[in-house]
Amino acid sequence: MNKKISASHNATLVPDEVFHEAKGVQLYVSEAYQCHPVSFPNSQGLTKLSSDVIRERNHVPASARVICERHQIHMIPVTRVTAAEGKNSFKFYIVGLEKRIFLKDYPSACCMDGVCTIL
């Protein structure tokens, strides 16, 4: 199984593992003996992603037999939040439909006993 992540420029700091665990909205699914790329008229990025995934599919050895392959595209919402307290500011991301929070370099001085309040 191949998984490929294509993040917008606002979400490039979020690691791929966070996206692999997140739930999103299914935009496209196809099952066939051999799937073909899908074209999104309003999104060159999604069209390129679909083409890349199909082009980079795993090689099937001659001794194996393909029964079916599946091509799925999901959109995972990401919200970037910038918070500030005095002169200190930091960013965090709300990822997926279950609204998980990803924090990189979270300022521990803003937390007390592991409880963080973000206004």
C-alpha positions in Angstrom: 0.0 0.0 0.0 1.3 3.4 -0.9 0.4 6.6 0.9 1.4 10.0 -0.3 0.9 13.3 1.5 0.5 16.6 -0.2 0.2 19.5 2.3 -0.6 23.1 1.5 2.1 25.6 2.3 0.5 26.5 5.6 0.7 22.9 6.8 4.2 21.8 5.7 5.5 21.8 9.3 3.0 19.1 10.3 4.7 15.6 10.0 3.3 13.0 7.6 2.6 10.7 10.6 0.0 13.2 11.9 -1.8 13.1 8.6 -1.7 9.3 8.4 -3.5 9.1 11.8 -6.0 11.9 11.0 -9.5 11.5 9.6 -10.6 13.5 6.6 -13.2 13.7 3.9 -13.1 11.2 1.1 -12.9 13.1 -2.2 -12.5 10.2 -4.6 -12.4 6.4 -4.6 -12.0 3.9 -7.4 -11.6 0.1 -7.4 -10.6 -1.7 -10.6 -8.1 -4.2 -12.0 -5.9 -1.2 -12.8 -6.8 2.3 -11.6 -6.2 5.5 -13.6 -5.4 9.0 -12.3 -8.3 11.3 -11.7 -8.5 14.9 -13.0 -9.7 17.6 -10.7 -10.6 20.6 -12.9 -10.3 23.1 -10.1 -7.1 21.7 -8.5 -3.9 21.1 -10.3 -2.3 19.9 -7.0 -4.8 17.1 -6.6 -4.6 16.1 -10.2 -0.8 15.9 -9.9 -1.0 14.0 -6.7 -3.3 11.4 -8.3 -1.0 11.1 -11.3 2.0 10.7 -9.0 0.4 8.0 -6.9 -0.6 5.9 -10.0 2.8 6.4 -11.7 4.6 5.3 -8.5 2.5 2.3 -7.7 4.4 -0.8 -6.5 5.9 -3.1 -9.0 4.0 -6.4 -9.3 6.3 -9.5 -9.8 5.5 -11.7 -12.7 4.7 -14.6 -10.4 1.9 -12.5 -8.7 -1.6 -11.8 -9.9 -3.4 -8.5 -9.5 -7.0 -9.0 -8.5 -8.0 -5.4 -7.7 -6.4 -2.1 -6.8 -7.9 0.9 -5.0 -7.2 4.6 -5.5 -8.5 6.9 -2.8 -8.0 10.6 -2.2 -8.9 12.2 1.2 -8.8 15.8 2.2 -7.7 16.4 5.8 -8.6 19.9 7.1 -5.8 21.8 8.9 -6.1 25.0 10.7 -3.0 27.0 11.7 -3.4 29.0 14.9 -0.9 31.7 16.1 -1.2 32.5 19.8 0.6 35.2 21.7 1.1 36.1 25.4 3.0 39.3 25.9 6.1 39.1 23.6 6.0 35.4 23.3 4.1 33.8 20.4 3.8 30.3 19.0 1.9 28.3 16.3 0.0 25.1 16.5 -2.2 23.2 14.1 -5.7 21.7 14.5 -5.6 18.6 12.2 -8.4 16.3 10.9 -12.1 16.0 11.6 -11.4 14.8 15.1 -9.6 18.1 15.7 -6.3 16.8 17.1 -3.7 19.4 18.0 -0.1 19.3 16.8 2.4 21.5 18.6 6.0 21.9 17.6 8.3 23.7 20.0 5.4 24.4 22.5 6.6 27.0 25.1 6.5 25.0 28.3 6.5 28.2 30.3 2.9 28.7 29.3 1.9 25.4 31.0 1.4 24.7 34.6 1.3 21.1 35.8 0.7 19.9 32.2 -2.5 21.9 31.8 -2.3 24.5 29.1 -4.8 27.3 28.6 -4.8 29.0 25.1 -7.0 32.0 24.7 
